């Protein structure tokens, strides 16, 4: 018996191919492999067609599907049909015109709510989304069918598929601004030489930031330490200028005992001019970052690192910059009606250390400013030097909102200056100039529900899904492999990541730990709750939750050892995907109380938003999971307005310093353009519809209010879809406006 393929070729009937196809569908559908059913279907199809001379491949596929339904293998049948559909899609041209028209017309829910920092009504965003739609369709043709199928059904999430078609975009980075400022760079074919004033350096920095952000799709991070030397340069220039201006006075008093007084006056004037330049420079920086746009149709997703311990030589200059950044962020920026409001960028990362965390420490005044800024503007985000040294051995910033590099091993292994950086210091660990290759996230809730509570099946399924994620990650790695430095000169040739030659491949920067690649995870709470009946915050739930996290780390360690690529476990900031996953879970498994009965699942390792727990206990518990999420993690505490009670904010920061590496405090600081109300815009549930409303005047027009909320690490200001709004409403349980006494139980929640 011959089988007629779609291209007209005739091949011998092979029962093993039917068995193989059904087996794959079982693993991707129910997750439970039943070999006897697969074999019996193959045998039955053979017997029913054996007297025919020919049978088409389409007829065989239809028979397989019907028999799976007959044998009550509904999930397997669906998976089999999905696989056929994807293969059909990959064989045939598929128009994208309808989706583009829906997006431009504001009728596509996915694109309307894809990113809380993008407004789909704006042309620049529409152009980015059009490119994303095209990229998404190309990716669906290029990626393995099982990766796409499981991405579609919510078992995994292949991140940033809307940028996949582009040849060389990485995810996020901590780039080497110091090398570019001190040694020069090139933008748009024009050489930019070393600046000699702070105001010039900050302006050039924002231009470099925009160029770097336009050459990738994830977050971008710089450190203020790289700008600190220019504070001193400016001071020396002001001192020189004042001396020239005072030259005649100096000559007049040169033979008297008044020269010391003149010198004091000169220094005082130079410092006053420096103070004004710092104010102007920081203001310019903030204006630029919040008004410029990348090719992604948005302001650069920028984080700014503030770590006094990063320099001894320029510590005082760094402190001046940190102080001014805080002061201007506390003030805010004016909205379209001229009122000061909370801005989205840059995200500020403030390191808590011995020199600033205690009341008698030298830079405690900066921490008091940080506390006020945090209470009023939701930033900075504290990083504990103490805990980070314990966990990583070095202190360095995250790439964007939470993705962390792995500790530098290429320097320890003697590989040296593989990026050809001009500011390379032998034997010193390197973090600036490194990047992340991409992310694929596993839906842990789907693994649990597919196992039907059987622990043996759970661990087998977890291994299979992890390998599926691994397969997706290798696709991201291969997309970068072999590209040359010419695709993004600012990154690869002119110092942001490296200074490679024209035409040189970037491959060496993908191995040996120079860059990372991330295994994301979501829904640990629901996974543990379903399998154990308990939260992962304590008891047998916590025991099981930590085992799951360890299994993810073991998988990454295995892949890393085999491939010399730094795979790392990453608590994904899955903004829209929490809702995609929840929707898919409902479709596959129905409504399960406490598991699938909300429109979102819990991000990463976070304790569920509805669990009763005080913020300090929450942070302590989550710190154990943070240790097992080395590729990226952050914890949250929600709070009411604490701007008049900074003692509790500082106590929280001190607790973070002692107990957890990275955390954030989320407050509310909104503005109503109708009545001028400056406070918290409320969410009103009206017949099941959630509406933003000013509590002072009742304004519900979103175009006439400024609302800022933390959305998976970054501050967002473009509102959210109904599901996300429901989650934000659930998060309205607060850290009470009182001092923590150690026994009081304050309700809190996180993203």
WOHUPE-V611024 format. One record per backbone hydrogen bond with DSSP energy under -1.0 kcal/mol. NH is the residue of the N-H (numbers start at 0). CO is the residue of the C=O. E is the energy in kcal/mol with one decimal. If there is no record, write none. Layout:
{{NH:CO:E} {NH:CO:E}}
//
This chain:
{{1:52:-2.2} {2:10:-3.6} {3:54:-2.2} {4:8:-3.2} {7:4:-1.7} {10:2:-2.3} {12:0:-1.9} {18:14:-2.2} {19:15:-2.6} {20:16:-2.2} {21:17:-2.4} {22:18:-2.4} {23:19:-2.2} {24:20:-1.9} {25:21:-2.5} {26:22:-2.1} {27:23:-2.1} {28:24:-1.4} {30:25:-3.1} {37:33:-1.5} {38:34:-2.4} {39:35:-2.2} {40:36:-2.2} {41:37:-1.8} {42:38:-2.5} {43:39:-2.5} {44:40:-2.4} {45:41:-2.0} {46:42:-2.4} {47:43:-2.3} {48:44:-1.1} {49:45:-1.1} {51:48:-1.9} {54:1:-1.8} {56:3:-2.0} {59:55:-1.8} {60:56:-2.2} {61:57:-2.1} {62:58:-2.2} {63:59:-2.5} {64:60:-2.2} {65:61:-2.5} {66:62:-2.3} {67:63:-2.1} {68:64:-1.9} {69:65:-2.4} {70:66:-2.2} {71:68:-1.8} {72:67:-3.2} {76:72:-2.7} {77:73:-2.5} {78:74:-2.3} {79:75:-2.7} {80:76:-2.5} {81:77:-2.8} {82:78:-2.5} {83:79:-2.1} {84:80:-2.5} {85:81:-2.5} {86:82:-2.5} {87:83:-2.4} {88:84:-2.7} {89:85:-2.5} {91:87:-1.6} {99:95:-2.0} {100:96:-2.4} {101:97:-2.4} {102:98:-2.4} {103:99:-2.7} {104:100:-2.2} {105:102:-1.3} {106:101:-3.0} {111:107:-2.2} {112:108:-1.5} {117:114:-1.7} {121:118:-2.1} {125:121:-2.3} {126:122:-2.4} {127:123:-1.3} {128:124:-2.7} {129:125:-2.6} {130:126:-2.0} {131:127:-1.9} {132:128:-2.5} {133:129:-2.1} {134:130:-2.7} {135:131:-2.6} {136:132:-1.8} {137:133:-2.2} {138:134:-2.8} {139:135:-1.8} {141:137:-1.6} {142:138:-3.1} {147:143:-2.1} {148:144:-3.0} {149:145:-1.9} {150:146:-1.8} {151:147:-2.7} {152:148:-2.3} {154:149:-1.7} {155:149:-1.8} {156:440:-2.4} {158:438:-1.3} {162:159:-2.0} {165:162:-1.0} {170:435:-2.4} {172:218:-2.0} {173:433:-2.3} {174:220:-1.2} {175:495:-2.5} {176:174:-1.6} {179:175:-1.5} {180:176:-2.7} {181:177:-2.8} {182:178:-2.2} {184:191:-2.1} {186:189:-2.4} {189:186:-1.9} {191:184:-3.3} {200:196:-2.3} {201:197:-2.8} {202:198:-1.5} {203:199:-2.6} {204:200:-2.5} {205:201:-2.0} {206:202:-1.5} {207:203:-2.5} {208:204:-2.8} {209:205:-2.1} {210:206:-1.9} {211:207:-2.9} {212:208:-2.9} {213:209:-1.6} {214:211:-1.4} {216:169:-1.7} {217:170:-2.6} {219:300:-3.0} {220:172:-1.1} {221:302:-2.2} {223:304:-2.5} {225:222:-1.3} {226:223:-1.6} {227:223:-1.4} {229:226:-1.2} {230:227:-1.4} {231:227:-1.1} {232:228:-1.9} {233:229:-2.2} {234:230:-2.3} {235:231:-2.7} {236:232:-2.0} {237:233:-2.8} {238:234:-2.7} {239:235:-2.2} {240:236:-2.5} {241:237:-2.8} {242:238:-2.2} {243:239:-1.9} {244:240:-2.2} {245:241:-2.2} {246:243:-1.1} {249:245:-3.0} {250:246:-2.4} {251:247:-2.1} {252:248:-2.1} {255:252:-1.8} {261:257:-2.0} {262:258:-2.2} {263:259:-1.9} {264:260:-2.0} {265:261:-2.6} {266:262:-2.6} {267:263:-2.6} {268:264:-2.5} {269:265:-2.4} {270:266:-2.5} {271:267:-2.1} {272:268:-2.2} {273:269:-2.3} {274:270:-2.6} {275:271:-1.9} {276:272:-2.2} {277:273:-2.9} {278:274:-2.2} {279:275:-2.4} {280:276:-2.8} {281:277:-2.6} {282:278:-2.2} {283:279:-2.6} {284:280:-2.6} {285:281:-2.7} {286:282:-2.8} {287:283:-2.8} {288:284:-2.6} {289:285:-2.0} {291:287:-2.4} {293:297:-2.9} {296:293:-1.8} {301:299:-2.1} {302:219:-2.5} {303:346:-3.3} {304:221:-2.6} {305:348:-2.7} {309:306:-1.8} {310:307:-1.4} {317:313:-2.4} {318:314:-2.4} {319:315:-1.8} {320:316:-1.8} {321:317:-2.6} {322:318:-2.4} {323:319:-2.1} {324:320:-2.5} {325:321:-2.2} {326:322:-2.4} {327:323:-2.4} {328:324:-1.9} {329:325:-2.7} {330:326:-1.7} {331:327:-1.8} {332:340:-2.0} {334:338:-2.7} {337:334:-1.9} {340:332:-2.9} {346:301:-3.0} {348:303:-3.0} {349:380:-1.6} {350:305:-2.5} {351:382:-3.3} {355:352:-2.0} {356:352:-1.9} {360:357:-2.1} {362:354:-3.0} {363:360:-1.5} {365:362:-1.3} {366:362:-1.0} {367:363:-2.1} {368:364:-1.7} {369:365:-2.6} {370:366:-2.3} {371:367:-1.8} {372:368:-2.5} {373:369:-2.7} {374:370:-2.3} {375:371:-2.1} {376:372:-3.2} {377:373:-1.5} {380:347:-3.0} {382:349:-2.2} {383:660:-2.6} {384:351:-2.5} {387:383:-2.3} {388:384:-2.3} {389:385:-1.4} {390:386:-2.2} {391:387:-3.2} {398:402:-4.1} {399:397:-1.0} {403:630:-1.4} {412:408:-1.8} {413:410:-1.7} {414:409:-2.5} {417:415:-2.1} {419:416:-1.5} {427:424:-1.9} {432:173:-3.9} {433:173:-1.1} {433:430:-1.3} {435:171:-2.6} {436:515:-3.4} {439:517:-1.7} {440:156:-2.6} {441:519:-2.2} {442:154:-2.3} {443:441:-1.0} {443:521:-1.9} {446:442:-1.3} {447:443:-2.0} {448:444:-2.7} {449:445:-2.4} {450:446:-1.4} {452:447:-1.1} {453:450:-1.7} {457:453:-2.5} {458:454:-2.2} {459:455:-1.8} {460:456:-3.0} {461:457:-2.8} {462:458:-2.0} {463:459:-2.0} {464:460:-2.9} {465:461:-2.5} {466:462:-1.9} {467:463:-1.6} {468:464:-2.4} {469:465:-2.6} {470:466:-2.2} {471:467:-2.0} {472:468:-2.8} {473:469:-2.3} {474:470:-1.2} {475:471:-1.6} {476:472:-2.5} {477:473:-2.7} {478:474:-1.5} {480:476:-1.8} {482:479:-1.7} {484:503:-2.4} {486:483:-1.5} {490:487:-1.4} {491:487:-2.2} {492:488:-2.1} {493:488:-2.2} {494:497:-2.6} {495:489:-1.6} {496:490:-2.9} {497:490:-2.2} {498:418:-2.8} {499:491:-3.3} {503:500:-1.9} {505:482:-1.9} {508:505:-2.3} {509:506:-2.2} {511:563:-1.6} {513:510:-1.8} {515:434:-2.0} {516:565:-2.1} {517:437:-2.8} {518:567:-2.5} {519:439:-2.6} {520:569:-1.2} {521:441:-1.6} {522:601:-2.2} {523:603:-1.7} {526:522:-2.3} {527:523:-2.7} {528:524:-2.7} {529:525:-2.3} {530:526:-2.0} {531:527:-2.8} {532:528:-1.9} {541:537:-1.4} {542:538:-1.9} {543:539:-2.3} {544:540:-2.7} {545:541:-2.5} {546:542:-1.3} {547:543:-2.2} {548:544:-2.1} {549:545:-2.2} {550:546:-2.1} {551:547:-1.7} {552:548:-1.9} {553:549:-2.6} {554:550:-2.0} {555:551:-2.0} {556:552:-2.4} {557:553:-2.1} {558:554:-2.4} {559:555:-2.5} {560:556:-2.2} {561:557:-1.9} {562:558:-2.1} {563:559:-2.4} {566:564:-2.0} {567:516:-1.8} {569:518:-2.7} {570:631:-3.3} {571:569:-1.5} {573:571:-1.5} {574:572:-1.7} {577:573:-1.2} {578:575:-1.3} {579:575:-1.6} {580:576:-3.0} {581:577:-1.3} {582:578:-2.4} {583:579:-2.4} {584:580:-2.5} {585:581:-2.1} {586:582:-2.0} {587:583:-2.1} {588:584:-2.9} {589:585:-1.9} {594:591:-2.4} {595:591:-2.4} {605:602:-1.8} {610:607:-1.8} {617:613:-2.5} {618:614:-2.3} {619:615:-2.0} {620:616:-2.7} {621:617:-2.9} {622:618:-1.5} {623:620:-1.1} {625:621:-2.4} {626:622:-1.6} {628:625:-1.8} {630:568:-2.7} {631:628:-1.8} {634:661:-1.1} {636:663:-1.7} {638:665:-2.6} {644:641:-2.0} {649:645:-2.6} {650:646:-2.4} {651:647:-1.9} {652:648:-2.2} {653:649:-2.7} {654:650:-2.0} {655:651:-2.3} {656:652:-2.4} {657:653:-1.5} {658:654:-1.7} {659:655:-2.2} {662:381:-1.7} {663:634:-2.2} {665:636:-3.2} {669:678:-4.0} {670:705:-2.4} {671:676:-2.4} {672:703:-2.0} {675:671:-2.0} {681:692:-1.9} {683:690:-3.7} {685:688:-3.2} {688:685:-1.4} {690:683:-2.8} {692:681:-2.7} {693:698:-2.2} {697:693:-1.8} {703:700:-2.0} {704:701:-1.0} {705:670:-3.3} {708:715:-2.1} {710:713:-3.9} {713:710:-1.2} {715:708:-3.4} {716:115:-1.0} {717:115:-1.7} {724:720:-2.8} {725:721:-2.2} {726:722:-1.8} {727:723:-2.5} {728:724:-2.5} {729:725:-2.3} {730:726:-1.5} {731:728:-1.6} {732:730:-2.2} {734:637:-1.5} {737:735:-2.1}}
//
